[in-house]
Amino acid sequence: AAGQGELKNMESSAMEGAKEWLEIDFHAPTRSVVQSLVDKGDTASLVKMFAPRIAFGTAGLRGPMGAGYSNMNHITVMQCTQGIVKYLEQTLGTEEVKTRGVVIGYDHRWSATGVDSEMMARTAAAVCVMRGVKVFLFSGMVATPLVPFCVKYKKCAAGMMVTASHNPKDDNGYKMYGANGAQLCEPHDKSIAALILDNLKPWGDYASAIESVRDSPLCVDILEEAKDAYFEEMAASLCHHAD
């Protein structure tokens, strides 16, 4: 009986989460997937998508790409980034975060719903720009080490990378690096996780913001500059017998 009661609670929570999702999802393919399941009353599928919420830890977010709060997508990245920006504002000060900015990179991962790494990176950038934070957003996919390198190179407040590293191709992830270029460590992840839950509601109209974010004066492409600086640093540090 207890098991049945727990299942009913999960189904109820998932349906509630799905209806909330439909109010904020601005991406037609993922929205239609959730709408179809709600219309059919397919609670089993909704539970897989919405219960439990994808968790933020020292490695950031990681999970399958797809609709719902349990997965990697534009909505969970948006909510996560809102929490990250709030954390940076609280720890560094609002004006310093705006001035120093953040670096955002992404890999080549793709999904049939169109929620790929590049879209999620633009989503994260749109959150930052909406808050008045400068963003160094690469114009193409990059290797993960370029993001922490650029955090230090540009003296940024933080860096974020959309990638799932060695995970299967259907997965994706969202890593965060601090101002020192190091991956997040405890207890900072718990502080950010709490702020994510406090900032689940979208700060504004992200549908248009994501599409036009690269046109914002706050969004700067440093791909070529960053690559040149990275290889120069490697040559200076590692190449001891160039001739």
C-alpha positions in Angstrom: 0.0 0.0 0.0 2.9 2.3 0.8 4.4 1.6 -2.6 1.2 2.4 -4.3 0.9 5.6 -2.3 4.4 6.6 -3.3 3.7 5.9 -6.9 0.5 8.0 -6.8 2.5 10.9 -5.3 5.1 10.6 -8.0 2.5 10.6 -10.8 0.7 13.6 -9.3 4.0 15.5 -8.9 5.0 14.6 -12.5 1.7 15.8 -13.9 2.0 19.0 -11.9 5.5 19.5 -13.2 4.4 18.8 -16.8 1.6 21.4 -16.6 4.1 23.9 -15.2 6.5 23.1 -18.0 3.9 23.8 -20.6 3.6 27.3 -19.2 7.3 28.1 -19.6 8.5 26.0 -22.5 9.1 28.2 -25.6 10.6 25.4 -27.8 7.9 23.8 -30.0 9.4 20.3 -30.3 9.8 19.6 -26.6 6.6 21.4 -25.7 4.6 19.1 -28.1 6.2 16.0 -26.6 5.0 17.0 -23.1 1.6 18.2 -24.3 1.0 14.9 -26.0 1.8 12.9 -22.9 -0.4 15.2 -20.8 -3.3 14.9 -23.2 -3.0 11.0 -23.2 -2.6 10.9 -19.4 0.6 8.9 -19.8 1.8 9.4 -16.2 4.4 6.6 -16.5 6.3 8.5 -19.2 5.8 11.8 -17.4 7.3 10.3 -14.2 10.4 9.5 -16.2 10.6 13.0 -17.5 9.8 15.0 -14.4 10.6 13.0 -11.2 13.0 13.6 -9.8 14.5 16.9 -11.0 18.0 16.7 -12.4 20.5 17.5 -9.6 23.3 20.0 -9.6 26.6 18.8 -8.1 30.3 19.5 -8.3 30.2 18.3 -11.9 27.3 20.5 -12.6 24.4 18.8 -14.5 24.5 15.6 -16.4 21.9 13.4 -17.9 20.0 12.3 -21.1 18.9 15.1 -23.5 15.1 15.4 -23.7 12.1 17.2 -22.4 11.3 17.4 -18.7 13.0 18.5 -15.4 14.8 15.1 -15.1 16.7 15.7 -18.3 19.2 18.0 -20.0 17.5 20.7 -22.0 17.1 24.4 -22.5 14.7 24.8 -19.5 16.9 23.0 -17.0 20.0 24.9 -18.3 18.1 28.2 -18.1 17.0 27.5 -14.5 20.5 26.3 -13.6 22.1 29.4 -15.1 19.7 31.7 -13.2 21.0 30.0 -10.0 24.6 30.4 -11.0 24.2 34.1 -11.8 22.5 34.7 -8.5 25.4 32.8 -6.8 28.0 34.9 -8.6 26.2 38.1 -7.7 26.0 37.1 -4.0 29.7 36.1 -3.8 31.4 38.6 -6.0 28.9 41.5 -6.2 26.5 42.4 -9.0 28.7 45.0 -10.7 31.9 42.9 -10.6 30.0 40.0 -12.2 28.7 42.3 -15.0 32.2 43.7 -15.6 34.2 40.5 -15.5 31.6 38.5 -17.3 31.5 34.7 -18.0 32.8 32.3 -20.7 30.4 29.8 -22.3 31.5 27.0 -24.5 29.8 23.9 -26.1 30.5 20.7 -27.9 28.9 18.9 -30.9 26.2 17.0 -29.1 22.8 16.9 -30.9 19.3 15.7 -30.3 16.3 15.2 -32.6 14.3 17.8 -30.6 16.7 20.5 -31.5 17.9 20.9 -27.9 21.6 20.5 -28.7 24.7 21.8 -27.1 24.8 25.0 -29.1 21.2 25.9 -28.2 21.8 25.2 -24.5 24.9 27.5 -24.7 22.9 30.3 -26.2 20.2 29.7 -23.5 22.8 30.2 -20.8 24.2 33.2 -22.6 20.7 34.8 -22.8 20.2 34.4 -19.1 23.5 36.2 -18.4 22.8 39.0 -21.0 19.3 39.5 -19.6 21.0 40.2 -16.2 23.5 42.6 -17.8 26.4 40.2 -17.6 29.0 40.2 -20.4 29.3 36.9 -22.1 32.3 35.5 -24.1 30.3 33.0 -26.2 32.3 31.0 -28.8 31.0 31.0 -32.3 31.8 27.3 -32.8 32.3 24.2 -30.8 35.4 24.0 -28.6 37.3 21.5 -26.5 36.4 21.7 -22.8 39.9 23.0 -21.6 39.5 26.2 -23.6 36.7 27.3 -21.3 38.7 27.3 -18.0 41.7 28.6 -19.8 39.6 31.6 -21.0 38.2 32.2 -17.5 41.7 33.0 -16.4 42.8 34.6 -19.7 39.9 37.1 -19.6 39.8 37.3 -15.8 36.1 36.2 -15.8 33.8 35.6 -12.9 33.1 32.0 -14.1 32.9 29.7 -17.0 30.3 27.2 -18.2 30.7 24.4 -20.7 27.9 22.4 -22.3 29.3 18.8 -22.7 28.9 15.3 -21.3 32.5 14.4 -21.8 32.8 10.6 -22.1 29.1 9.9 -21.6 27.0 8.3 -24.4 26.0 10.5 -27.3 22.4 10.9 -26.1 23.6 12.5 -22.8 24.7 16.0 -22.2 26.0 18.0 -19.3 26.7 21.5 -18.0 29.9 22.1 -16.2 30.9 25.2 -14.2 34.3 26.6 -13.5 35.1 29.3 -10.9 37.1 32.5 -11.3 40.3 30.5 -10.7 39.6 28.2 -13.7 39.0 25.2 -11.4 35.9 22.9 -11.6 33.4 23.7 -8.8 33.9 22.0 -5.5 32.0 21.5 -2.2 30.3 23.3 -0.6 29.7 25.8 -3.4 27.6 23.3 -5.4 25.1 23.1 -2.6 24.8 26.9 -2.4 24.2 27.0 -6.2 21.7 24.1 -6.0 19.6 25.9 -3.5 19.7 29.1 -5.6 18.6 27.2 -8.6 15.5 26.0 -6.8 14.9 29.6 -5.7 15.0 30.8 -9.3 13.0 28.3 -11.3 10.7 30.9 -12.9 12.1 32.5 -16.1 13.4 36.0 -15.6 12.0 37.2 -18.9 11.1 36.3 -22.5 13.8 33.8 -23.4 12.3 32.7 -26.7 13.4 35.9 -28.6 16.4 36.4 -26.3 18.0 33.1 -27.2 17.5 33.6 -30.9 19.1 37.1 -30.9 21.7 36.7 -28.1 24.7 36.7 -30.4 23.6 40.1 -31.7 23.8 41.6 -28.2 26.7 44.1 -27.5 27.2 42.1 -24.3 27.8 38.9 -26.2 31.4 38.6 -27.6 32.9 35.9 -29.8 36.6 35.3 -28.9 37.0 31.9 -30.6 40.0 32.8 -32.7 41.6 35.0 -30.1 41.2 32.3 -27.5 42.6 29.6 -29.7 45.7 31.7 -30.5 46.3 32.5 -26.8 45.8 28.9 -25.8 48.3 27.5 -28.3 50.8 30.3 -27.4 50.5 29.4 -23.8 51.0 25.7 -24.6 54.1 26.5 -26.7 55.6 28.7 -24.0 54.9 26.2 -21.2 55.5 22.8 -22.9 57.7 23.3 -26.0 61.3 23.3 -24.6 63.1 22.4 -27.8 61.2 24.2 -30.6 64.2 24.1 -32.9 
